């Protein structure tokens, strides 16, 4: 039988509290080209998806579509797993948040996640992982069908939430440009003041705060995972100079980009 190590198209990793210095790893706004599925088994906190903040707790299952900005508060008691899905073809176009109250359903989901995890270990089988993810997709479809009569979150359909969702989608596409809040507001045909007011209403962040968090997360990733010179990272993220990038990063992280890289960079081959 053909077996293989963890495939590049899938990934399953844990989400746990890692101290104040590592809060950016989960809390800072980020987005991905492929979807994510988050399974919380312990603890509670808040998660912001497309500019709308809500609470989460144990036995919650949250779906993040591609190119959707999100950030998750992770306290000392939280344990969760995040699954990187290979594509979005069979998954919904919008995010969902399932609160699983049925013990049988909770166990079924846990068994599926554990089966996927086994197949993503060295010596696992990609074909088996794909089959289990297919079963997970069917499980989700059934859960969503069973909840169609549930009362939807009225905040999601508010004018403010729709505006902020559009704003975060634009950030996800253009955060590496030199665009500022005024540019995004103009494209949305609103004033920067109104945009910030709506962001404060939906996620208790300013419009600038959302933009800065997305840029900061990308900077942290590049500093941790690559050898790209700081000046090149600054240019890639739309900063007019390396000095301005350094000041901005230090204000957010409490340390310079160079010091952050020294203390966080992954060993080669890790």
C-alpha positions in Angstrom: 0.0 0.0 0.0 1.3 3.5 -0.9 2.0 5.7 2.2 3.4 9.1 2.4 4.4 11.8 4.9 2.2 14.8 5.7 1.0 16.2 2.4 1.5 19.8 1.5 -2.2 20.2 0.6 -3.4 19.4 4.1 -2.2 20.5 7.5 -3.6 20.0 11.0 -2.1 22.0 13.9 -3.0 22.9 17.4 -4.0 26.3 18.8 -3.0 26.9 22.4 -1.9 29.8 24.6 1.7 30.6 24.0 2.3 33.7 26.1 1.9 37.4 25.5 4.8 37.7 23.1 3.2 35.2 20.8 -0.3 36.6 20.7 0.2 37.7 17.1 0.2 34.0 16.1 -3.5 33.8 16.6 -5.0 37.2 17.4 -3.6 39.4 14.6 -5.8 39.6 11.5 -4.8 37.2 8.8 -6.2 35.5 5.7 -5.3 32.5 3.5 -5.7 31.4 -0.1 -7.3 28.1 1.1 -10.0 27.5 3.7 -9.6 26.7 7.4 -11.7 24.7 9.8 -11.3 25.4 13.5 -12.4 22.8 16.1 -12.4 24.1 19.7 -12.5 21.4 22.4 -11.6 23.4 25.5 -11.8 27.0 26.8 -13.5 30.0 25.5 -12.8 33.4 24.0 -13.7 35.7 21.1 -13.0 35.3 17.4 -13.3 38.0 14.7 -14.3 36.9 11.2 -14.7 39.3 8.3 -14.8 42.2 10.8 -17.5 40.7 13.1 -16.5 39.5 16.6 -18.4 36.8 18.5 -17.7 34.4 21.3 -16.7 30.7 21.1 -16.5 27.9 23.5 -16.0 24.1 23.8 -17.4 21.9 21.0 -17.5 24.7 18.5 -16.7 24.2 14.8 -15.8 27.4 12.8 -15.2 27.6 9.1 -13.1 30.3 7.5 -13.5 30.6 3.7 -10.5 31.6 1.5 -9.3 35.2 1.6 -11.4 35.9 4.6 -9.7 37.9 7.4 -9.9 36.5 10.9 -8.2 36.6 14.3 -8.8 34.5 17.4 -8.2 35.4 21.1 -6.5 32.4 22.8 -6.4 32.3 26.6 -4.5 29.9 28.9 -7.4 27.3 29.0 -8.0 27.1 25.2 -7.2 24.0 23.2 -8.2 23.9 19.5 -7.1 22.4 16.2 -7.1 24.1 12.9 -7.3 22.1 9.6 -6.0 23.6 6.4 -8.3 22.3 3.7 -6.9 21.7 0.2 -9.6 23.6 -1.7 -13.0 25.3 -1.2 -14.9 23.5 -4.0 -17.1 21.4 -1.7 -17.4 23.9 1.2 -19.7 26.9 1.8 -18.9 30.3 0.3 -19.4 32.0 3.7 -18.2 31.3 7.2 -20.2 29.3 9.7 -20.0 28.8 13.4 -21.5 25.6 14.7 -22.1 25.1 18.5 -22.4 21.4 18.9 -24.7 20.5 21.8 -25.4 16.9 21.0 -22.9 14.5 22.7 -23.2 12.0 19.8 -22.4 14.7 17.3 -19.5 15.9 19.3 -18.0 12.4 19.5 -18.5 11.9 15.7 -16.6 15.1 14.9 -13.8 14.2 17.3 -13.4 10.8 15.7 -13.2 12.3 12.2 -10.6 14.9 13.3 -8.5 12.1 15.0 -8.7 9.9 11.9 -7.5 12.8 9.7 -4.7 13.5 12.2 -3.5 9.9 12.0 -3.3 10.0 8.2 -1.4 13.2 8.3 1.4 11.7 10.4 4.5 10.3 8.8 3.6 6.9 7.3 -0.1 8.0 6.8 -2.0 7.7 3.5 -3.1 10.7 1.6 -6.0 8.7 0.1 -7.3 7.9 3.5 -6.9 11.5 4.6 -8.9 12.7 1.6 -11.7 10.1 2.4 -11.9 11.3 6.0 -12.1 14.9 4.9 -14.9 13.9 2.5 -16.8 12.4 5.5 -16.1 15.5 7.5 -17.6 17.6 4.7 -20.8 15.4 4.8 -20.9 15.7 8.6 -20.8 19.5 8.2 -23.5 19.5 5.6 -25.8 17.5 7.9 -25.1 19.8 10.8 -25.9 22.9 8.7 -29.1 21.4 7.3 -30.3 20.6 10.9 -29.7 24.3 11.8 -31.4 26.0 8.9 -34.4 26.9 11.2 -32.1 28.4 13.8 -32.3 32.2 14.3 -29.5 33.8 12.4 -27.2 36.3 14.0 -29.0 39.6 13.2 -25.6 41.5 13.4 -24.4 39.7 10.4 -27.0 41.3 8.1 -26.6 44.8 9.5 -25.4 47.6 7.2 -22.3 48.0 9.4 -21.4 44.4 9.3 -21.8 44.2 5.5 -19.6 47.3 5.0 -16.9 46.0 7.3 -17.0 42.6 5.6 -16.4 44.3 2.3 -13.6 46.4 3.8 -11.8 43.3 5.2 -12.1 41.5 1.9 -10.4 44.5 0.2 -7.7 44.4 2.9 -7.1 40.7 2.3 -6.5 41.5 -1.4 -4.5 44.7 -1.1 -2.8 44.9 2.3 0.6 44.8 0.7 -0.1 48.0 -1.2 0.4 51.5 -0.1 -3.3 52.0 0.3 -4.5 53.7 3.5 -7.9 53.8 5.2 -8.9 56.8 3.2 -8.3 54.9 -0.1 -10.4 52.0 1.1 -13.1 54.3 2.3 -13.2 56.1 -1.0 -13.5 52.8 -2.9 -16.4 51.8 -0.5 -18.0 55.3 -1.1 -18.0 56.2 2.6 -15.9 58.5 4.8 -13.0 57.2 6.8 -14.9 58.3 10.0 -18.0 56.3 9.1 -15.9 53.3 8.2 -14.1 53.4 11.6 -17.4 53.9 13.4 -18.7 50.7 11.8 -15.5 48.7 12.5 -15.8 49.8 16.2 -19.4 48.7 16.2 -18.8 45.2 14.8 -15.4 44.2 16.2 -14.2 47.0 18.6 -11.3 47.8 16.3 -10.7 50.9 14.2 -10.4 50.7 10.4 -6.7 51.5 10.7 -6.3 48.8 13.4 -7.7 46.1 11.2 -5.4 47.1 8.3 -2.3 47.4 10.6 -3.0 44.0 12.1 -3.1 42.3 8.7 0.1 43.9 7.7 1.8 43.1 11.1 0.8 39.4 10.8 2.4 39.2 7.3 5.5 41.0 8.6 5.8 38.5 11.5 5.4 35.5 9.1 8.1 36.8 6.7 10.5 37.6 9.5 10.0 34.2 11.1 9.9 32.0 8.1 12.2 33.6 5.5 15.6 35.2 5.2 14.2 38.1 3.3 16.1 41.3 4.3 14.1 43.7 6.4 14.3 46.5 3.8 12.8 44.1 1.2 10.0 43.1 3.6 9.2 46.8 4.1 9.0 47.4 0.4 6.9 44.2 -0.1 4.3 45.4 2.5 4.0 48.9 1.0 6.2 50.9 3.4 8.0 53.9 2.0 11.2 53.1 3.9 12.8 50.4 6.0 13.1 53.0 8.9 9.3 53.6 8.8 8.6 49.9 8.8 10.9 49.4 11.7 9.3 52.1 13.8 5.8 50.8 13.0 6.8 47.2 13.8 8.5 48.1 17.0 5.4 50.1 18.2 3.2 47.0 17.6 5.6 44.2 18.7 7.7 45.9 21.3 10.9 45.0 19.6 12.6 45.7 16.3 12.1 43.4 13.3 15.7 42.2 13.6 15.3 41.3 17.2 12.0 39.6 16.5 13.7 37.5 13.8 16.5 36.4 16.1 14.1 35.2 18.8 11.4 33.7 16.6 13.0 32.5 13.4 12.4 28.8 12.7 15.4 26.6 12.2 16.2 25.7 8.6 14.3 22.5 7.6 11.8 22.7 10.5 
